[in-house]
Amino acid sequence: MTRYLLDTTVLIAHLRGDEDVASFVLDLTSRGHSLCVSCVNVAEIERGIRPRERKAAGALFDRLAFLVTTMEAAVRAGRYQVEFEKRGQTVHLADALVAGTARVHGAVVVTDNVADLPMRDMRVQRPPSP
């Protein structure tokens, strides 16, 4: 069983009825994989949610595992930022925290924004697109 950390782009697509993403998520679940969120994704959804989506978002969060952003994940996030800053590439704090959390928990990040997660010590996967 693999843990998949669903990034905010994937959560939004699912909440807004993207059939390809919904099928992908359903397939992962049916094969026994664990679907997860982090504090960053929950906060980003809460910030941008439409009032009519609130109930669906709550129901979705209830079905997903919550991966805690540990001290180790936070340290890793800061180190990612330093590492890529030296290369002239900005990694935003939210993305670094998602990456650090995924790495600590051994999760694959599923996101449409693969370029935002250039880390090589963790796995990133793009969801299917129409």
PyMOL commands that set and color helices and strands:
alter all, ss='L'
color gray80, all
select helices_A, chain A and resi 8-15+19-30+39-48+51-63+71-86+93-105+114-116
alter helices_A, ss='H'
color red, helices_A
select strands_A, chain A and resi 3-6+34-38+65-67+107-110+124-125
alter strands_A, ss='S'
color yellow, strands_A
deselect
rebuild
show_as cartoon
